[in-house]
Amino acid sequence: MSLDDRTLGELREIAGRYPEARSGLLPMLHLVQAVQGRVTPEGIEACAEILDISPAEVSGVATFYTMYKRHEVGDYHVGVCTNTLCAVMGGDAIRARLEEHLEIGNDEVAEKRQGDARTVSLEHVECNAACDYAPVVMVNWEFMDNQTPESAVQMVEALRAGHEVRSTRGPRLCTWREAERVLAGFPDGLVDEGPTAGAASLAGLEIARERGWTAPDPGVSATEDDVADDKQEAVARADTGRAEAETVEQTTDSATSGERANEKGDDRG
């Protein structure tokens, strides 16, 4: 499926946001996914032409980041974190339960059953960057915190049925393509919907307030003289440490040479 004129215009719009046009490649690829559901050869060619770079350069970026897909995903793409903390808290069990329930493996799309309104895909991810709410599942990059195998199954069933599901720290869940359009830089008006932070994320801030801790004043910075003195002190320390090491090494070598000379003298005697 080729890209229409509207999409090509929006790709050029994204490229025009940046002093260096190629800096817009990441959101451009998200727009391609918003329109075509994945990064297609046509999308790669279009991005390359607009940015005046080679398709190989675009493909290199598209295959480096896991958020870009070269194959179709579901309307709701579910990512289960199984990194250390989430795994300890039950992430592996959630992933295994969803694979069994959906009858799919990693990065696959579950079959759309009769009566299903939407499709769901599943991915094992290394970290959702939400360790304070482990185990965490993401749906189209929105957080679903403190999950269990049972709650995860209930969630995917609600998604497949077309019911409204809300993230625990964000808005109601939108489809994969809608989310990709937002990542391309075209707001959907949901930025202020739902909570943005929870008690676990704010615990450190509360402790700081209780104890009167404050951050350094950003308006106070080191002067050039201070920076120069720090650099000179660091160099002096490095030179002193190097000299000490060399002295120890020379002393050791001298002692060893003396011992060898004595041994030779004894042999001659």
N, C-alpha and C positions, 0 to 999 in steps of 0.2 A: 504494500500500500504506500503510494507516494505521499509526500507531505503537501498539504494544500497551501494556498497563498497566505492565508491568515497565519498559519504556523511559521512559514518562512519569514513573514514580517515580524513575528514575535521573537524568532531567533535572532534576527538582525537587531531588534530592540534590546535584547539582552546583551548582545555584543557591544552595543553602543553605550551601555552603562559604565564601561570601564575605560580608564586611560589606555590600557593595553587590551585590545579586543579579545585576545586569546584567554584573558583572565575570566571571561564569561563562559568558558567551555563547560564547567561543572553544571551550572544552572541550565545551560542549553541542552545538555544530555537529559536532565530531569524533565525538561519540556518535551523532548522526543518521547520519553517514557509516558508522559501524561497523554500524549496523542496516540501513540502506537502500542503502549503497554509494555514496551521493552526497547532496548537500544537496537535498532535495525540497521542493516547496511545502508539503506536510504538515509536514515538519520545521521549516520556517520559521514556520509558523503556531503550532506547538506551543511553540517557543522564545519567540515574541513573547507568547503568552498567559501563560506561566509568569513571564516577566520583566516583564510589564505594559508592554511597549513596542510600537511599531508593527511590522508585518511588513516595512515599507519599511526600518526601521532594521536589522533582522536581515539582510535581503537585501543592504543596503549593505555590511555586514561580510562576508557570504558571497561577494560578488563582488569584494571588495577583495584578499583574501588568496588566493594561488594554490594553497595546500594544500587549499582547499575546492573541490569539483568539482560542477558542475551537470549533469554527465553521467556515465555509468558509466565506470569504469576497470577494468583487469584485476585478477586476483587478486594479481598482482605488478606494481606500478607502477614502471617504470624511468625514472629521471631522469638525463640526461646533461648534465654541466656543460660549457658551451662559452664560459665567461667567459675573460678574458685568458690567465691562466696555463694553465688546462686546455686551452684552444684551441691554445696554442703547443705544449703537450706531446702533443697528439693528440686532444683532445676532439671537434673537428669531424669527424675521420676515424671516430671511434667512432660518433658520431650518424649519419653517412651510411651506415656499414656496417649498423647496426641497422635503419635505415629500409629499406634495400634487402633485408635478410634477412627482416624481419617483414612487408614490403610494406605499410607504413603511414607516415603522416606524424606531425607533432607532435600530441601529446595524443589519439592514437587507439589503439584496441584491436585487436591482431592477431587474425585469424580463428582460432578453435579448430579445429585439425585433428583428423582421426580418430586416436585414440590419445593425444591430449593430455589430461593430467589437470587442467591449470590454464591460465588465460589470462594474457597479458602485454600491458601498454600501455606507451607510450613518450612521454616528455616532454622537451623541451629546457628546461633550467633555467639561470638566470643565474649562480648560484653555490651550490656545496654547502658552502661554508665549510670546505674541507679542502684548501687550496692546497698544504700540505706533502706531500700524496700525489697530486698531479696526474699524469695526468688521473683524475678521480674520477667514479664512477657511484653513484647511490643506488637502492636497492630498498626501497620502502615506508619510506623515510627512514633506512635503515641504510646505512653506508658500504661500498662496494666500491672499494678503493684501487688505484692504479697499474694501471689497466686498459689493454688494447689492443683493437683491433677484434676480434681473434680470441678473446681471453678473454671479451669481452662477449657474443659470439655463443654461446660455450660455456655461459656462465652462463644466458642466457635459455632455451636449449634444455633445460638441466637443470631450470629452473623449470617450463617447460611440461610436462616429463615427470613432474613431481611429486617429483623427487629433493630430498633435503635439501641446502640451500646455506647456508653460514655467511658472515656478514659478516666483513670483515677486522678490524674493531674493535668487535665487539659480538656479540650472540647469533645463533643460527640464524635464518634469515629466516622470518617469519610472514606470513600473508596480509594484504592491504590492510585488510580489516575488522578483523582482530585487532589490527593496528598502530593503527588509528583508535581502538579501544577503550582502548588503553594511553594514547594522547594525550588521551583524555577523562578520564583519571585513575583508571583501573581496572587495577592492575598485573597482569602475566601471569606473574610469578615469574622472569622471565629477566633481570632487571636486573644480576645479577652474573655472567652467563654470557659468556664470551669476554673478550678483552683490551679495555681501555677507552682505552688510549693506546699509541702506538708510538714508536720511536726518533726519528723525525723531529719529532714533536710535543714530545718531551722534550729535544731538543738544546739549547735555550736554558737550560733548568734545569741540565743537566749542565755547561755552560760556566760558569754562575754559581757552581756548587759548586766547580769547579776553581779559580776565581779569587777565591773568598771573598766574592762579592757577596751582599748581603742586602737585603731590602726594608725600608723604613722601619718603625719600630715603630708599629703601629696604635694603641697606647695613648698615644702622645705626639701631642698635638694643639695647635694654636696657641691661645693665650689670646685673650680678647676684646680686650684692649689691643693685642695684636699685629695682630689682624684690623683693628682701628680704625686703627692706625698705617699698615698696608698700604693701606687705603682712602684715607686722607688723602694718603699719598704718591702714590698713583695719580692722585688728583684734582689734586694740585699739579703733577704732571708734565703732565697733560692741559692744565691752565690755562697752564702755562709754554709748552707747545708751541703752544697757540692764540694766546697773546700774541706769540710770536715770528713766527708766520705772519702775524698781523695787522700787526705792525711792518714786515715785509718788504713786505706789500701796500701799506701806507700810504706807505712810502718810495718804492716804485715809482710809486704814483699821484702823489706830490708831484714826483718827478723828471720825470714825463711832463707834468704841468701846467706846470712851469717851462720845459720845452723848448717847449711850445706858446706860452707867453707871450713867450719870446724870438723865436720865429718871427714872431709878430704884430708885435712891435716892429721887427723887421727889415723887415717888409713896409711898415710905416708910414714908416720912414725912406726 
